[in-house]
Amino acid sequence: MDGVRLVVLDPPAYRRSWPAGRFFPGMTGELVYDRALEPEESAALLARIAEPAR
């Protein structure tokens, strides 16, 4: 969003009968946790994402 990658984490919408994770042994990952958004911030971002393209 505006040049910044955001990750939205929510509980799964439903129970799965299979493992939903993925495993890529040749690919390393990195995550830098800056902070959790305040509810107002996340609501504003989700509203912008949900707007139709013009």
Protein Blocks (a to p, Z undefined) as FASTA:
>chain_A
ZZiacddddddfbdcfbdfbdcdfkbccddddfbdcdfklmmmmmmmmmpccZZ
